[in-house]
Amino acid sequence: MIMTYPLFIVTGISGSGKSATSLELQKIMVDFNVFDMDLIVNNDDYQTACDNWLKVAY
């Protein structure tokens, strides 16, 4: 049987606390992987970064 897990995506405008929220999620959701989009965006290419995260997630 294939195990599946939910995918939670935190969104918001710049400066709204997404990165701070992800740091707190890492502390309380220790059995899950928490990723910060800021770590993989190159040259403001957010579409490619989103596509890559979805490949990792699924």
ZAFITOR-502834 format. One record per residue (C-alpha): x negated, y, z negated; residue number from 1. Coordinates in nm, 4 decimals, decimal comma, padded with zeros to 6 digits. Example, Ala and Ser with C-alpha at 12.3 -4.5 7.8 and 13.67 -1.06 7.14 Angstrom:
<recs>
<rec px="-01,2300" py="-00,4500" pz="-00,7800" i="1"/>
<rec px="-01,3670" py="-00,1060" pz="-00,7140" i="2"/>
</recs>
This chain:
<recs>
<rec px="00,0000" py="00,0000" pz="00,0000" i="1"/>
<rec px="-00,1297" py="00,3457" pz="00,0908" i="2"/>
<rec px="-00,1391" py="00,5899" pz="-00,1984" i="3"/>
<rec px="-00,0129" py="00,9373" pz="-00,1196" i="4"/>
<rec px="-00,0289" py="01,2481" pz="-00,3296" i="5"/>
<rec px="00,1472" py="01,5809" pz="-00,3010" i="6"/>
<rec px="-00,0273" py="01,8732" pz="-00,1366" i="7"/>
<rec px="00,0100" py="02,2038" pz="-00,3201" i="8"/>
<rec px="-00,0867" py="02,5219" pz="-00,1370" i="9"/>
<rec px="-00,1279" py="02,8479" pz="-00,3265" i="10"/>
<rec px="-00,0688" py="03,1513" pz="-00,1056" i="11"/>
<rec px="-00,0569" py="03,5240" pz="-00,1587" i="12"/>
<rec px="-00,1939" py="03,8570" pz="-00,0514" i="13"/>
<rec px="-00,5557" py="03,9537" pz="-00,1028" i="14"/>
<rec px="-00,6310" py="04,0182" pz="-00,4684" i="15"/>
<rec px="-00,3197" py="03,8431" pz="-00,5989" i="16"/>
<rec px="-00,5155" py="03,5866" pz="-00,8028" i="17"/>
<rec px="-00,5266" py="03,2793" pz="-00,5789" i="18"/>
<rec px="-00,8913" py="03,2032" pz="-00,6570" i="19"/>
<rec px="-00,8389" py="03,2621" pz="-01,0292" i="20"/>
<rec px="-00,5361" py="03,0336" pz="-01,0177" i="21"/>
<rec px="-00,7352" py="02,7605" pz="-00,8447" i="22"/>
<rec px="-00,9986" py="02,7769" pz="-01,1192" i="23"/>
<rec px="-00,7292" py="02,7269" pz="-01,3827" i="24"/>
<rec px="-00,5726" py="02,4426" pz="-01,1834" i="25"/>
<rec px="-00,9095" py="02,2642" pz="-01,1805" i="26"/>
<rec px="-00,9064" py="02,2713" pz="-01,5601" i="27"/>
<rec px="-00,5568" py="02,1282" pz="-01,6062" i="28"/>
<rec px="-00,5322" py="01,8957" pz="-01,3047" i="29"/>
<rec px="-00,8491" py="01,6959" pz="-01,3637" i="30"/>
<rec px="-00,7262" py="01,3927" pz="-01,1675" i="31"/>
<rec px="-00,6769" py="01,5983" pz="-00,8512" i="32"/>
<rec px="-00,9043" py="01,7806" pz="-00,6098" i="33"/>
<rec px="-00,8605" py="02,1567" pz="-00,6035" i="34"/>
<rec px="-01,0086" py="02,3483" pz="-00,3102" i="35"/>
<rec px="-01,0531" py="02,7204" pz="-00,2552" i="36"/>
<rec px="-01,0010" py="02,8399" pz="00,1017" i="37"/>
<rec px="-01,2636" py="03,1107" pz="00,0547" i="38"/>
<rec px="-01,5310" py="02,8395" pz="00,0543" i="39"/>
<rec px="-01,4797" py="02,7320" pz="00,4163" i="40"/>
<rec px="-01,3678" py="03,0401" pz="00,6119" i="41"/>
<rec px="-01,6321" py="03,1423" pz="00,8651" i="42"/>
<rec px="-01,6197" py="03,4727" pz="01,0537" i="43"/>
<rec px="-01,2615" py="03,5376" pz="00,9379" i="44"/>
<rec px="-01,1424" py="03,2343" pz="01,1400" i="45"/>
<rec px="-00,8612" py="03,1363" pz="00,9057" i="46"/>
<rec px="-00,6795" py="02,9192" pz="01,1616" i="47"/>
<rec px="-00,9768" py="02,6840" pz="01,1994" i="48"/>
<rec px="-01,0228" py="02,6797" pz="00,8223" i="49"/>
<rec px="-00,6556" py="02,5834" pz="00,7746" i="50"/>
<rec px="-00,6855" py="02,3110" pz="01,0359" i="51"/>
<rec px="-00,9953" py="02,1720" pz="00,8637" i="52"/>
<rec px="-00,8305" py="02,1672" pz="00,5193" i="53"/>
<rec px="-00,5348" py="01,9765" pz="00,6582" i="54"/>
<rec px="-00,7734" py="01,7208" pz="00,8114" i="55"/>
<rec px="-00,9329" py="01,6748" pz="00,4685" i="56"/>
<rec px="-00,5949" py="01,6484" pz="00,2958" i="57"/>
<rec px="-00,4526" py="01,3942" pz="00,5354" i="58"/>
</recs>
